[in-house]
Amino acid sequence: MVACFEKCLTETDIVSRFALPISWLRVLPPIEQASHEVNFQVTDGFDFFWEFCCSIRRVGRYRKPVLQSEGWLKFVNYKGLKVGDKIVLDTDDFRGAKFRIRALKLNKECDQWLDV
């Protein structure tokens, strides 16, 4: 299954957590029944490995998946991401990690999104 998700970052994404669409629960490694989270690795646009933890709400019908702050904020800070920058998350079995994340910033001089 090939899945792709693209999002411009919000203030919440920069300071707290990164919300994923619920459809990504079918793509991510399964969350065990006794748990509410799963760890997984991704590669970025420069083939660096990152570890994220995706969690879902423990109660309620809507199991909103989010990348928890610890690994996510390390990524945000390392990349120097700001509100309005873009994240592209997709599947990538080729490089050994199942997922790839790209951080993009808009180069206003040439009006193109560039990997950072």
C-alpha positions in Angstrom: 0.0 0.0 0.0 1.4 3.4 -1.0 0.2 6.3 1.1 1.1 9.9 1.0 0.2 12.7 3.4 1.1 16.4 2.9 0.5 19.2 5.4 1.6 22.8 6.0 2.6 23.1 9.6 0.5 24.9 12.2 1.5 26.3 15.6 0.4 23.1 17.3 2.6 21.1 15.0 5.6 23.2 15.8 5.3 23.3 19.6 3.5 20.2 20.6 2.5 17.2 18.3 1.8 16.4 14.7 -1.7 15.1 13.9 -2.1 12.4 11.2 -5.2 11.5 9.3 -7.0 8.5 10.8 -6.5 6.6 7.5 -2.8 6.3 8.5 -3.7 3.8 11.2 -4.0 1.3 8.4 -0.5 2.1 7.2 1.4 2.4 10.4 2.6 -0.7 12.4 -0.3 -2.1 14.4 -1.0 -0.7 17.9 -1.4 -3.6 20.3 -4.7 -3.9 22.1 -3.3 -3.3 25.5 -1.4 -0.2 24.3 -2.3 3.2 22.8 1.0 3.9 21.0 3.5 2.4 18.5 7.1 3.4 17.8 8.4 3.4 14.2 11.3 4.6 12.2 11.4 6.9 9.2 14.0 8.3 6.9 14.1 11.9 5.9 14.9 13.5 2.5 18.7 13.1 3.3 18.4 9.4 4.4 18.8 10.2 8.2 16.8 7.9 10.5 14.3 9.3 12.9 12.1 7.5 15.5 8.6 8.6 16.2 5.9 7.5 18.5 2.3 7.5 17.2 -0.4 7.5 19.8 -4.2 7.4 19.8 -6.7 8.4 22.4 -7.4 5.8 25.0 -11.1 6.6 25.2 -13.8 7.7 22.8 -14.8 6.6 19.4 -12.4 8.7 17.3 -8.9 7.3 17.6 -7.1 10.5 16.5 -3.5 9.5 15.7 -0.7 12.0 16.6 3.1 11.9 16.6 4.1 12.5 20.2 6.3 15.4 21.1 9.6 13.7 22.0 10.7 12.4 18.6 8.6 14.8 16.6 10.0 18.0 18.3 13.6 16.7 17.9 12.9 16.5 14.1 11.2 20.0 14.1 14.0 21.7 15.9 16.8 19.9 14.0 15.2 21.0 10.7 14.4 24.5 11.9 10.8 24.2 10.9 8.3 27.1 11.3 4.6 27.6 10.8 3.8 27.4 7.1 6.6 24.9 6.3 5.5 21.7 4.7 5.8 18.0 5.7 5.3 15.1 3.3 5.0 11.7 4.8 4.9 8.6 2.6 5.7 5.0 2.4 9.1 3.9 1.2 10.0 0.2 1.4 13.0 0.7 -0.9 15.5 2.2 1.7 14.9 -0.3 4.5 12.6 1.9 6.5 9.0 1.7 5.7 8.3 5.4 5.9 9.9 8.6 4.6 9.3 12.1 5.9 10.3 15.2 4.0 10.6 18.7 5.5 10.1 21.4 3.0 10.7 25.2 3.1 9.5 27.6 0.5 12.3 29.4 -1.4 10.6 32.7 -2.2 13.3 33.7 -4.7 12.4 30.8 -7.0 8.9 30.0 -5.6 9.9 26.3 -5.1 9.6 24.0 -2.1 13.1 22.8 -1.1 14.1 19.8 1.2 15.8 20.8 4.4 
